[in-house]
Amino acid sequence: MIKEIRDAKVVILTCPFEPPKPKTKHGIEIKTVEDYEKLQKMEADYFTDMIKKVKDSGANVVLCQWGFDDEANHLLYTNGLPAVRWVGGVEIELLAIATGARIVPRFEEITADKLGKAGLIKEMSFGTSNDRVILIQECENSKAITVLIRGGSKTICDEARRCLHDAICVVRNMVRNNMVVAGGGATELACSIAVAAEADKIKGVEQYAVRAFADALEEIPLTLAENSGYNPIEYVSSVRQQQITEGNSFIGVDANGNGTTNMFEQGIFESAASKKH
C-alpha cells in the first residue's frame, strides 16, 4: 500500500473488515463449483460494498481496530485505499481526539462529517530489525507528540525513559503549581537551620528528636556536595555559615561549578509542590 499520504481524511472503524458472522451455530454444505463461486461472490460483494461506503464518504485512509484477511487487503490495495489494522483501543481514542474523527462502529454509519484530518501519515522503518512505526502528524486538535527512545541496550533505553518520565513529571507539577523554591540543597539547608534553632528552645529529650530531623535535612546538600567533588562537611558548613551571615536562603551547593553559590543567580529552582509534607 501507499506508505505516505498527505492531506489525509481518516475514517476510524471499530468494526471488522469482513462479512458478518451469524451469532448461532451454522453449517454450509457446498456440493458444486457453482455453489462455491456463489459463496465467493457473496463474500466479495460484502467487501466491495464496505470499500464503496468508505470511498463514498471521501476518506482516503482507514484505521481499523480489528484485522482483515488477505482478500480484504487485496481489495483495499486495488482500490487505492491505505488501511491500518489492529490499532489498539487506547490509540483509537487518542487518534479520534487528535484528528477530530468520530469513531464508527458500523459501515452503515460512515459519513463525511465523521472523518478526521491529518496533514501527513507515513510509515517509517528503522534499526537493523527493520521495525516499523506509523507517524500521524500535523493533526488539527492535538499538540501531543510521540517520543521514540532508542539505544544500544535495554538498560540504556530504560534509563532514558526514566529520565524523560522524571522531566515530564516536573513539567506537570509546574503546571499544577508554579511556585518554586531554590535548588542545590539551599531550601533543605535553610529548613535545617530553622529547625535546629527551634530545637534549642525545646526543653527535655524532645529537642534531640527535633535536632535529628534538622541533621536529616542536611543530608541532601551533603550528598550534592560529595557528588560534585567537594569535601562535603567542610563545604556545607561554609554554605550554612553564608546563609546565616547573609540571611539568604538562596545559597546552596554550586554543583555546576559556576563560581557562585546563589541559586537564584544560577537559575536553579525546584517545584514547591514537591517540598510539601
TISEFI-154787 format. One line per field, with one value per residue (C-alpha): residue number from 1; residue in three letters; z, x, y. Coordinates in steps of 0.02 Angstrom, whole numbers. Layout:
N
seq = [NUM,...]
type = [ALA,...]
c3 = [Z,...]
c1 = [X,...]
c2 = [Y,...]
END
This chain:
277
seq = [1,2,3,4,5,6,7,8,9,10,11,12,13,14,15,16,17,18,19,20,21,22,23,24,25,26,27,28,29,30,31,32,33,34,35,36,37,38,39,40,41,42,43,44,45,46,47,48,49,50,51,52,53,54,55,56,57,58,59,60,61,62,63,64,65,66,67,68,69,70,71,72,73,74,75,76,77,78,79,80,81,82,83,84,85,86,87,88,89,90,91,92,93,94,95,96,97,98,99,100,101,102,103,104,105,106,107,108,109,110,111,112,113,114,115,116,117,118,119,120,121,122,123,124,125,126,127,128,129,130,131,132,133,134,135,136,137,138,139,140,141,142,143,144,145,146,147,148,149,150,151,152,153,154,155,156,157,158,159,160,161,162,163,164,165,166,167,168,169,170,171,172,173,174,175,176,177,178,179,180,181,182,183,184,185,186,187,188,189,190,191,192,193,194,195,196,197,198,199,200,201,202,203,204,205,206,207,208,209,210,211,212,213,214,215,216,217,218,219,220,221,222,223,224,225,226,227,228,229,230,231,232,233,234,235,236,237,238,239,240,241,242,243,244,245,246,247,248,249,250,251,252,253,254,255,256,257,258,259,260,261,262,263,264,265,266,267,268,269,270,271,272,273,274,275,276,277]
type = [MET,ILE,LYS,GLU,ILE,ARG,ASP,ALA,LYS,VAL,VAL,ILE,LEU,THR,CYS,PRO,PHE,GLU,PRO,PRO,LYS,PRO,LYS,THR,LYS,HIS,GLY,ILE,GLU,ILE,LYS,THR,VAL,GLU,ASP,TYR,GLU,LYS,LEU,GLN,LYS,MET,GLU,ALA,ASP,TYR,PHE,THR,ASP,MET,ILE,LYS,LYS,VAL,LYS,ASP,SER,GLY,ALA,ASN,VAL,VAL,LEU,CYS,GLN,TRP,GLY,PHE,ASP,ASP,GLU,ALA,ASN,HIS,LEU,LEU,TYR,THR,ASN,GLY,LEU,PRO,ALA,VAL,ARG,TRP,VAL,GLY,GLY,VAL,GLU,ILE,GLU,LEU,LEU,ALA,ILE,ALA,THR,GLY,ALA,ARG,ILE,VAL,PRO,ARG,PHE,GLU,GLU,ILE,THR,ALA,ASP,LYS,LEU,GLY,LYS,ALA,GLY,LEU,ILE,LYS,GLU,MET,SER,PHE,GLY,THR,SER,ASN,ASP,ARG,VAL,ILE,LEU,ILE,GLN,GLU,CYS,GLU,ASN,SER,LYS,ALA,ILE,THR,VAL,LEU,ILE,ARG,GLY,GLY,SER,LYS,THR,ILE,CYS,ASP,GLU,ALA,ARG,ARG,CYS,LEU,HIS,ASP,ALA,ILE,CYS,VAL,VAL,ARG,ASN,MET,VAL,ARG,ASN,ASN,MET,VAL,VAL,ALA,GLY,GLY,GLY,ALA,THR,GLU,LEU,ALA,CYS,SER,ILE,ALA,VAL,ALA,ALA,GLU,ALA,ASP,LYS,ILE,LYS,GLY,VAL,GLU,GLN,TYR,ALA,VAL,ARG,ALA,PHE,ALA,ASP,ALA,LEU,GLU,GLU,ILE,PRO,LEU,THR,LEU,ALA,GLU,ASN,SER,GLY,TYR,ASN,PRO,ILE,GLU,TYR,VAL,SER,SER,VAL,ARG,GLN,GLN,GLN,ILE,THR,GLU,GLY,ASN,SER,PHE,ILE,GLY,VAL,ASP,ALA,ASN,GLY,ASN,GLY,THR,THR,ASN,MET,PHE,GLU,GLN,GLY,ILE,PHE,GLU,SER,ALA,ALA,SER,LYS,LYS,HIS]
c3 = [0,-11,127,133,124,131,174,244,278,408,450,615,622,771,660,571,384,349,310,461,552,618,806,813,755,570,432,245,126,-43,-172,-338,-412,-440,-254,-212,-340,-274,-97,-153,-247,-95,11,-121,-133,54,40,-113,-26,128,25,-77,82,139,-28,-48,117,48,161,93,248,356,537,598,773,706,572,393,289,129,16,103,100,-88,-123,-18,-115,-286,-239,-182,-3,125,288,457,556,739,806,996,1088,1181,1019,933,1060,1053,863,864,978,879,705,754,689,757,797,680,746,584,399,376,487,387,332,279,441,543,456,538,460,467,368,346,379,338,380,444,455,567,651,596,638,514,644,576,651,576,605,604,601,583,670,700,876,962,1023,1083,1022,1024,1087,1013,1129,1051,1119,1113,1251,1351,1504,1412,1344,1517,1593,1456,1481,1669,1645,1520,1639,1780,1669,1614,1796,1839,1699,1758,1936,1875,1776,1932,2048,1976,2145,2156,2289,2274,2216,2252,2428,2479,2536,2637,2720,2763,2839,2936,3009,3059,3138,3234,3301,3362,3442,3556,3625,3672,3846,3882,3772,3632,3573,3519,3402,3327,3308,3223,3097,3064,3034,2914,2810,2787,2700,2533,2521,2592,2455,2321,2383,2387,2211,2149,2210,2363,2542,2597,2782,2754,2603,2681,2841,2736,2643,2808,2878,2722,2740,2924,2896,2741,2785,2608,2589,2403,2443,2404,2327,2167,2083,1908,1956,1902,2037,2137,2271,2243,2163,2110,2004,1930,1890,1985,2061,2119,2119,2286,2267,2284,2450,2537,2676]
c1 = [0,49,174,144,-21,-36,-196,-266,-451,-462,-604,-586,-677,-712,-798,-702,-668,-752,-925,-1041,-1046,-1206,-1224,-1280,-1201,-1216,-1154,-1131,-1133,-1050,-1081,-1040,-920,-1066,-1106,-926,-920,-1085,-1018,-857,-954,-1062,-907,-826,-985,-979,-800,-840,-989,-884,-748,-877,-953,-781,-735,-905,-877,-718,-598,-426,-357,-437,-387,-468,-469,-489,-400,-443,-393,-293,-444,-494,-313,-305,-467,-408,-246,-327,-447,-304,-365,-223,-276,-201,-267,-256,-249,-263,-416,-320,-237,-406,-471,-315,-318,-501,-463,-310,-386,-561,-637,-790,-767,-879,-948,-1037,-1005,-1183,-1142,-993,-1022,-911,-940,-864,-696,-539,-398,-210,-78,35,26,179,266,445,569,722,850,933,774,675,548,410,305,163,175,18,71,0,-163,-282,-340,-184,-20,39,199,270,448,539,679,819,984,1119,1042,882,967,1009,831,757,868,824,639,655,743,611,472,551,566,384,329,422,331,165,197,241,80,-19,78,203,278,464,600,789,876,1050,1002,976,797,837,984,877,746,884,947,770,730,895,858,688,768,870,707,637,670,685,729,612,746,855,720,697,885,897,768,875,1026,923,879,1066,1090,1030,1158,1291,1256,1256,1422,1500,1438,1508,1683,1687,1732,1550,1564,1679,1583,1408,1472,1534,1368,1271,1376,1344,1156,1160,1275,1189,1014,995,904,951,1131,1162,1285,1372,1357,1384,1546,1481,1579,1429,1326,1175,1046,940,1085,1114,928,916,744,634,445,373,239,369,427,259,246]
c2 = [0,183,224,412,506,695,789,628,608,472,355,261,94,-18,-148,-288,-279,-445,-516,-528,-695,-775,-771,-953,-1115,-1142,-1253,-1231,-1377,-1349,-1484,-1400,-1275,-1157,-1158,-1115,-974,-906,-905,-822,-689,-652,-627,-517,-413,-382,-319,-215,-136,-95,-13,83,155,212,291,375,464,544,451,405,316,181,147,-13,-84,-260,-360,-403,-553,-562,-537,-376,-322,-354,-258,-111,-108,-119,22,134,141,127,44,3,-144,-197,-19,-29,35,172,228,231,357,465,466,515,662,715,705,761,599,510,326,225,59,5,32,94,244,309,489,632,730,586,592,658,758,743,834,683,496,393,231,240,97,100,-11,-171,-269,-164,-111,-1,137,238,425,532,714,890,848,993,955,891,962,792,712,537,515,365,307,205,144,14,-92,-111,-37,124,137,107,241,365,326,353,520,575,524,624,778,764,747,907,999,925,984,1158,1167,1120,1235,1360,1409,1372,1366,1373,1214,1150,1097,1280,1255,1098,1187,1339,1223,1132,1295,1347,1177,1175,1349,1289,1136,1249,1320,1150,1081,897,748,807,927,781,714,888,911,739,798,952,840,732,885,919,751,822,964,847,720,855,922,748,706,873,830,943,899,880,926,1074,1139,1125,1206,1353,1366,1359,1499,1603,1578,1630,1779,1848,1791,1725,1558,1550,1499,1316,1193,1251,1081,1154,1243,1413,1503,1562,1477,1589,1475,1625,1691,1518,1496,1331,1305,1163,1146,1199,1065,928,1003,988,859]
END
